[in-house]
Amino acid sequence: MAKKNKAIVIGVKLKGQEDDFDYLMEELKGLATACNIEVVGELSQNLAHINNSQYLGSGKIRELGELVGYTAAQVVIANDELSPSQIRVLEDRLGVRVIDRTMLILDIFARRAKTREAKLQVEVARLQYMLPRLVGQRQYDRQGGGAGLVNRGAGETNLELSRRRIEDKIAALQKELESLVSQREIQRRRRKKSGIPIVSLVGYTNAGKSTLMNTMLETFNQSLEKEVFEKDMLFATLETSVRKINLFDNRSFLLTDTVGFINRLPHHLVKAFRSTLEEVAEADLIIHVVDYSDDEYQKLLDVTNKTLKEIGVKNIPIIYVFNKGDLTDTVIPHLVEDRVYLSAKERTGIDELLQLVSKYLFKDYIQCEMLIPYDQGEVVSYFFENANVSATSYEAEGTKLILECKESDYERYRDYVVDDRVKNRVGM
């Protein structure tokens, strides 16, 4: 295992933002850990506003320098996005590498990206972040625009790239990305055309979305090969996963899981991952997963809702899943209107969640009775595969089915309906 870099995290506590500050600093430490960095110290300063030229006050920088020397830290990580001049001044005064929250998140994304599309998205975001920071950088080799610690696939060093070359590279990457996005849109249209409802998992990073997806797959006897990667870490997965959930009553839906959200998610990343995040905007239903064991869960919920608005999600019903209930005093499973309290890890509350999902997705399903001529056996087969058939009998005129089916299928095969008066909407 590679030796961990030691770091000191620093932050400015502004007046009026005291409530969020401590949580954001703890989250910054978590981001550092996700980047294989050992946090050996912390320093903060109360200010009316951030120092434009050097981030912290001069006295606090001297104190920070002493802490750097005492801990032998190799890097200082700021809780805010720093300007090139702030980075330059701090590095001159401290003699160590200085990065900010945005650089750290970009580096984590570079580490986690596996598919070509995710790698392109991260690289575009990194270059866009780096572009305005070319002027005035110190004249020593600085790998990539991220934390400079691993930043896999970062490519050429900053100082080897002129503004024009960076812009050209961004344009070339975006062109390739557009091709992949086009393929994704075709796949999305096909899914829509299939008529199978789409459910999207969203939530703050490490809320347990991937665990919930795997639990649902396992519950309905899906192949374990279809399980998605899960781990107790920030941004464990970046790629959008799509899995078909086949319920026991022949109903099914597509479940999608994409990148988790986080406070102050760099706008470059939101922009770069917009095509991926748009999967959510196309959903028929959203499952918002919340880490209920986190004391600040309401803040995490608010951040996710704010990000959903930023990517254009509106008029889509949302179910709230308060996950990790086994780590709280709450009795689980517990269902209150559109909220489910459960534990994906302990596989408790999945039935209650699916009941709620079915209520939203299949409200347009229709209960009816059909008599299908014997020479239309393919229609009978279709309903056994695509509807919930509760009873079958064989009459002189054909096969009689009592079933629940999609409204579109009801209209398509209306000629076989025995009696319109038998028709009932499911869940009404």
N, C-alpha and C positions, 0 to 999 in steps of 0.2 A: 504494500500500500504506500502511495506517495506521501511524503512528509507534509504535514499540514503547515500552511503559513499562519503566523500569529497576527492578530489584528486588534485594533482598538476602534470601537464604534463611538462616533461623536454626533451630537445633535444640538439644535437650537430650539429651546422651548419659548415659543412666542406667546404673548399675552392673548388670552382668549382661546388658546389651543391646548391648554394644560391637560384637559381630559383625555385627549387622544395621544399625547406625547409618549407617555410611558408604554402604552401598547405598541406604538409604532417602533419604539426603540427595541422592545422585545422581539418584534417581528423582524427587525433588521438583523438581530443576532441569529434568528432562525434562517434567514436568507444566507447569511455568512456560513452557517453550518451546512446548508444545502450546497454550498460552493466549496466544501472541504476546507474551510477556514476556521481556525480556533480563535475564538474571541477571548482575549486575555485582559481586557480593560474597557472601561466605559467612561465617557466624559460628556457633560452637557453644560449649557449656559442659558440663563434666562435673559432674553433680550426683547426690546420693543420691536426690533426688526433685524433681519439678517444683515451682517456686515457685507456690503457689496463687493469689497475688494479682497477680503480674506476670510469670509464666512464667520469666524469667531473674533472676539476681541483680542488685542495683543497680549494682555495678561493671561488669558485663557490658553492662547497658543503656546506661551512659555510653559505653562503647567502641563499642557499636552506633550510638549517636547520632553519634559522630565519623565512623564509616564511612558513614553515611547522608549526612552533609554532604560528605564527600570524593568520593563517587561520584555525588552528585545523584540518588540513588534516590527514586522516588515511592511505592514500596510495599515492605513487609517481609512475607515469607511464612514462617510457622512450620510446622515439620514435624509438629506435633501439633495436635489439635483444641483450640482455645482457648475459655475461658469469656468471657462478655461483659465481666466485670471485668478480665480479663487484657488483652483487646483495648483496653479503655478506658484502662487505665494505660499501656500501651505507646504508644498514639497520643498521649496527653498528653505523654509524655516525649520522643517522637521527632518529633512534628509531621508524620507521614506516615501514609498508609493502612496498616493492619495486617490481614492475612487469614491464615487457616490452611489446612491441607492439604485439609480437607473443603470449604471455600469454593471452593478452586481446582478440585477435581474436579467440584463442582456446576456451576461456570462452564463447564468444558470440555464437560460433558454438555449444557448449554444451547446451546452453539455447535454441537455435532454432531447434535442431534436434528433429524430431518427429517420423520418421519411425525407425524400427530396423536397417536397413542398414545405415542410416545417423548417428545414435548413435554409431554404431560400428566403422564407419569411423572416427568420431571425437575422440573416445576413443583410437583408434590405434595411431592417430596423437599425442594425448596428451601424451601417454606413450612413444612414440618415442622421443618426445621433452624432456621428463623428464629423460630418461635413462642416458644420459651423464652428467646430473646435480645432480646425487645422491651424488657424492663425494664432501665433504667439505661443505655440507649444515649445517646451524645452527641447533642445537639440540632442536628444538621446533616443535610442531605439525604444519604441513603445509598441509592443505587439497588440494589434487589433484595437478595438474601441471599448472592450469590456474590461473585466477585472485584471486582465493581463496575467492571469494565473494559469488558466488552461485555454479557454476560449477556442476550442477545437474548430478547425475549419475557418478561422478568422481570415486567413489569406495573407496578403502583403501587409507590411508595417505601415503605420499612418504616414510617416515622413516620406515614404517612397511614392505615395499617392498624391498627386496634385488634385486640386478641386475638380478640374475637368475630368481627370481619370476616374475619380470617385463617382461623379455624376454619370459618366459613361457606363461605369460598372453597375450602378443602380438601375440605369435604363435597361441594360442587358439582362440583369436578374429579373426585373419586373416583367420583361417580355416573356421569359421562360415561365415565370410564375403565372402570367395571364393564361398561358396554354394549359397549365395544370388546373387553374381555377375554372377554365372553360370545361375541362373534363369533369370537374366536381359538379358544375352546374348541370351538365348532361345527366350525371348520375342522380342528382337531386330531382330533376324533372321526371326521370324514369320512376323514382320512388313515389313521387306525387301521382303519376299516371296509374300506378299499380292500385291506388285506392287504399293501400294499407296506411293506417294512421301513424304519424311520427311523433314520438315523445323525446324531448331533449332534457338531458341532465345538465343543470348549471349549479354553480356554487363557488364559494371562496376556495382557494387552493387548500388541499388537504382536508376538505370537509367529509370526504368518504364517497365521492361519486363513483369511482372505479370499483370500490368494494361493493357498493350497492348494485352496480351493473352485474358484477360477477355473481353476487348472491341471487339475483333474479334469474340469471342464466342457469345457475345450478339448480334452483328451485323447479325450473321447468325442463329439467333433464337435457339441457343443451350440451353439446360437446365441450369438454374442458379445453379443447384446443382453441375455442372461440373466446376464452376468457381474456380480459385485458390486463395489462400490467398494473399492479397496485402496490404501493409502499407508503409507509408513514413518513412522508417528506413533502416539502413544498414543490409544486410543479412536477410531480412524478411522471405525468404524461402530458404531451403537447398535441399529439395527433388526435384527430376526430375518429372515434370508433363508432361503427354502426352495427348493431346486432338485432336479429329478428327474435322477438319473444313470442313463442307459440303457447297460448294458454290452453288449458285442458278442455275448453269448450269449442275448439276450432276457431276461436278468435285469435287475432295476432296483431302486433304492432312493431314498428321499428324503434329501437331505443338508441339514441346517439349520446355520446359523451365527448366533450371537447375540453380545451384548456381551462384551468381554474382561474378565477379572478383574484386580485389582490389590491390592497390600498395603494394608491399612487402608481397603478400599472402604467408604465411609460406609454405616452400617446403614440410613439413610433411603433410600439408593439401592437397596440390596439388597431392602428391603421394597417400594419402588415398582416395581422391575423384576421382582418375584417371578413375576408371571404370564408374563412373557417368558422368564425363566429356567426356568420349569416345563416349557418345551419340552424341556429336557434330561432332566428326570425321566421323560418319556414315551418316551424313545428306546429302541430295541432294542439299540443299540450306541453307545458314546461314543468319539470320536477325540480324545484329549488332545494338543494341539499344544504343543510345548515349544521355546523358542528355545535350541537347543543351543550356539549361539555365545556366549551369555551365561555368564560365569564363575560366576554365581550361579544357574544354571538349576535346580539342585535346590531352592533356596528358592522359586523361582517355581512349580515343580511342586507343592511342598507347599501354597502359598497357594491354588492352584486346587483341589487335592483337599479342602482345608479348606472352601472355599466350596461345593463340590459337596455336602458333608455338610450344610452349613447350609441348603441349599435342598431337602434331602430326597432326594438321589440315593443309591440303594442297590440292590444286587443287579443292576446293569447292567454287562455286560462292558465293559472299557476297553482300547483300543489306544493305546499311547503313540507319538506321532510326534515324533522328535527332528529338528526342522527346522533349516534354515540350516547343514547339515553341510558345505556348500561353503566356509564361513568358518572351518572347523576342520581339524585334521589327520586327522580320521576318514575312512576309506575309505567312500564311499557309491556305490550304495545298500548297506545292511547290515541284515540281518534277524535278530533274536534273540528267539525266542519271541513275546511280544506287543509287541515294540518294533521300530520301523522307523526307521532313520537315513537321512535323505534331504534333498533341497533342492527345495522347491516352486518357488522362483524359477527354478532351473536345469532344472526338470522331470525330475529324477533321482530314481528310487525310487518313482514313482507305481504302476508295475506290481506291485511288491512289496507296496505298501500295499493295493492292490485284491485281491491274493491273500489277504491276511490278513483283510480285510473280508469277502470271500466265504466264507472258512472259518467265520467267526462267524455271518454272516447266513443262509447257505444250507445249514447243516448238516442242516436238516430236509427238504431237497429229496430227492426219490426218483427213482432211475433205474428205468425200467420200459419195457415193451413193450405197446402198445395196438393193437387192431384196431377201427377205427371204421367203421360202415356208411356207404355212400356217401350215404345220405339224411340223414346227420348232418354235413354239410359245415361247419356253423357251429362244431362242436366241433373239427374239424381247424384251422379258422381261429383259434379261441381259443388252441389250444396253440402255433401258430406265433407268436402275439402275446405269449403269457404264459409260455412254457416254452422250454427249450433243446432243439430237435429236432435230433438228430444223424443220423438216417437215415429215409428215407421209401421205402415200396414199395407197389405197388398189387396187391392180391390179389383173388381172385374175390369174397370176402365184404366187402371194403372196403379202406380205407387203413390200412396198418400203419405205426406211428410208433415209433421208439426215441427216448426223450426223458428229460429231467430236468424234474420239475415239483414244485410245492409239495405238501406232504403233504395239504393241504386239497383241492387239485385232484385228487390221486390218489384220495382217498376219494369225492369227488363223481362221478368218472367210472370208478369201480372196475369197473363192469359191462363196460367195454371192455378191461380188462386181460387180456392173452393168458395170462400165467402168473405167479402170485404169486412163484414161485421166481426170476424174473428181477429182482424188486424189490431194489434196493440203496439204502441211504442214502448220499447224497453226502457225502464228507469223513469217512466212518466207517472 
